[in-house]
Each structure stands twice: as C-alpha cells, then as structure tokens.
Amino acid sequence: MPDFELHGTRKPAPSNWEGFAQIDRAIAENRVTAYRWKKAWADPVSRTIGIVVGAAIVAVWTYLAGAGLGWW
C-alpha cells in the first residue's frame, strides 16, 4: 500500500529513507524468527509438539487430496 494511502492525502509523503528502515526491521525480525525456531527445535517438548502438529496437517491435507481425486 502506498504511503499516501496511509496518511489520507493525495500526494506521497516526502522521502526520508523510510524504505531502508523497513529493510532493516525485516532483517532484524528474520533474525529473531530464526532464533526462535532454533530455540524451539532444541527443546524436546516443543520439537515433539511441532512434529505431531506437522504430521497432523500433512495427514489432513493428504486425506483431502485423496478424497478430491476420488481415492476414497
């Protein structure tokens, strides 16, 4: 969404290197996300829950795909 839609005016906001701040924020958030995934994978309980939830999602998706193809 263009910046002028957020401000409610018809002309764009002045350029103040806002794009670089957004890129910097995205890089920082990706690092935090990667850290959280690594930390969760190191915890045995979180890893077990993640595997069970992932397997359940794959099982449901497989069942729905099979039903859609007329396998059962």
C-alpha positions in Angstrom: 0.0 0.0 0.0 1.5 3.4 -0.9 2.4 5.7 1.9 0.0 8.4 0.8 -3.0 6.0 1.4 -2.0 5.7 5.0 -1.8 9.4 5.5 -5.1 10.2 3.8 -3.6 12.7 1.4 -3.3 12.6 -2.4 0.4 13.3 -2.6 3.1 10.9 -1.5 4.9 11.6 1.8 8.4 13.1 1.4 11.2 10.6 1.0 13.1 10.2 4.3 14.8 6.8 3.8 11.8 5.0 5.1 12.5 2.1 2.8 15.8 1.4 4.4 14.3 1.4 7.8 11.7 -1.2 6.7 14.5 -3.4 5.2 16.5 -3.1 8.5 13.4 -4.0 10.5 12.7 -7.0 8.2 16.3 -8.3 8.6 16.1 -7.9 12.4 12.7 -9.7 12.6 14.1 -12.5 10.4 17.0 -13.0 12.8 14.6 -13.1 15.8 12.4 -15.6 14.0 15.3 -17.8 13.1 16.5 -17.7 16.8 13.0 -18.6 18.0 12.8 -21.6 15.6 16.2 -22.8 16.6 15.4 -22.4 20.3 12.0 -24.2 19.9 13.7 -27.1 17.9 16.3 -27.5 20.7 13.5 -28.0 23.3 12.3 -31.7 23.2 8.7 -30.9 24.2 8.4 -28.1 21.5 10.0 -30.4 18.9 7.6 -33.2 19.7 4.6 -30.9 19.5 5.9 -29.4 16.3 6.3 -32.8 14.7 2.9 -34.0 15.8 1.2 -30.9 14.6 3.1 -31.0 11.3 2.2 -34.7 10.8 -1.5 -33.9 11.6 -1.5 -31.1 9.0 0.1 -33.4 6.4 -2.3 -36.2 7.2 -5.4 -34.0 6.8 -4.0 -32.5 3.6 -3.3 -36.0 2.2 -6.8 -37.2 3.1 -8.4 -34.2 1.5 -6.3 -34.5 -1.6 -7.1 -38.2 -1.9 -10.8 -37.6 -1.4 -10.7 -34.9 -4.1 -9.0 -37.3 -6.5 -11.6 -40.0 -5.7 -9.3 -42.4 -4.0 -11.8 -43.0 -1.1 
